[in-house]
Amino acid sequence: MAVDRVWRPALACAAGRGRECPIYEHVAGSLLALIDDCYAHGCFREWASFTHSALAFCHEQHAATLTEPIARAVLELHAGGEIEHAA
């Protein structure tokens, strides 16, 4: 059985160093904590889903790094809302 839970500090550390995805390279730990608290809850599957949506939105906005407005727009999308221009 695959482990679906990831320790929050390990995930934040890996994402903060940009090892998992380049959009997380310069993201503050507080933004990662916001995403984890509001959506992912330490679940790798949820982080993968958020990252997929965030990558698409960053590409649309021509952003190399995840910003708080983009993160909040993606969180809104995952909550069932609609994405508006965030950046």
C-alpha positions as CSV (number, residue, x, y, z in Angstrom):
1,M,0.0,0.0,0.0
2,A,1.4,3.4,-1.0
3,V,1.8,6.0,1.6
4,D,-0.4,8.9,0.7
5,R,0.6,11.3,3.5
6,V,3.8,13.4,3.5
7,W,5.3,15.1,6.5
8,R,4.7,18.8,6.0
9,P,8.3,20.0,6.7
10,A,9.7,17.5,4.3
11,L,7.3,18.6,1.5
12,A,7.9,22.3,2.3
13,C,11.6,21.8,2.3
14,A,11.6,19.9,-1.0
15,A,9.3,22.4,-2.7
16,G,11.1,25.4,-1.3
17,R,14.4,24.3,-2.8
18,G,12.7,23.9,-6.2
19,R,13.6,20.2,-6.5
20,E,10.0,19.1,-7.2
21,C,8.9,21.8,-9.6
22,P,10.6,25.1,-10.7
23,I,7.5,27.2,-9.8
24,Y,8.3,26.5,-6.1
25,E,12.0,27.6,-6.3
26,H,11.6,31.0,-4.7
27,V,8.3,30.5,-2.9
28,A,8.2,31.6,0.8
29,G,7.5,28.9,3.4
30,S,4.5,30.8,4.5
31,L,2.9,30.5,1.1
32,L,3.6,26.7,1.1
33,A,2.0,26.5,4.6
34,L,-1.1,28.4,3.3
35,I,-1.5,25.9,0.4
36,D,-1.0,23.0,2.7
37,D,-3.4,24.3,5.4
38,C,-6.1,25.3,3.0
39,Y,-5.9,22.5,0.5
40,A,-3.3,19.8,0.5
41,H,-3.2,18.9,4.2
42,G,0.1,17.0,3.8
43,C,-1.3,14.7,1.1
44,F,1.1,14.3,-1.9
45,R,-1.8,13.5,-4.2
46,E,-3.4,16.9,-3.4
47,W,0.0,18.7,-3.8
48,A,0.3,17.1,-7.2
49,S,-3.2,18.2,-8.2
50,F,-2.5,21.8,-7.0
51,T,0.9,21.8,-8.8
52,H,-0.7,20.7,-12.1
53,S,-3.2,23.5,-11.9
54,A,-0.6,26.1,-10.7
55,L,1.7,25.2,-13.6
56,A,-1.0,25.7,-16.1
57,F,-2.0,29.1,-14.5
58,C,1.6,30.2,-14.3
59,H,2.1,29.4,-18.0
60,E,-1.0,31.4,-18.8
61,Q,0.2,34.4,-16.8
62,H,3.8,34.1,-18.1
63,A,5.0,33.7,-14.5
64,A,8.1,31.6,-13.7
65,T,7.3,31.4,-9.9
66,L,4.2,30.8,-8.0
67,T,3.0,34.0,-6.3
68,E,0.4,34.4,-3.6
69,P,-2.3,35.8,-6.0
70,I,-1.8,32.9,-8.4
71,A,-1.9,30.4,-5.4
72,R,-5.1,32.0,-4.1
73,A,-6.6,31.8,-7.6
74,V,-5.7,28.1,-7.9
75,L,-7.1,27.5,-4.4
76,E,-10.3,29.1,-5.5
77,L,-10.5,26.9,-8.5
78,H,-10.0,23.8,-6.4
79,A,-12.7,25.0,-4.1
80,G,-15.2,25.0,-7.0
81,G,-14.9,28.7,-8.0
82,E,-13.7,30.3,-11.1
83,I,-10.2,31.6,-11.8
84,E,-10.0,35.3,-12.5
85,H,-6.9,37.2,-13.5
86,A,-4.6,36.9,-10.5
87,A,-1.2,38.3,-11.5
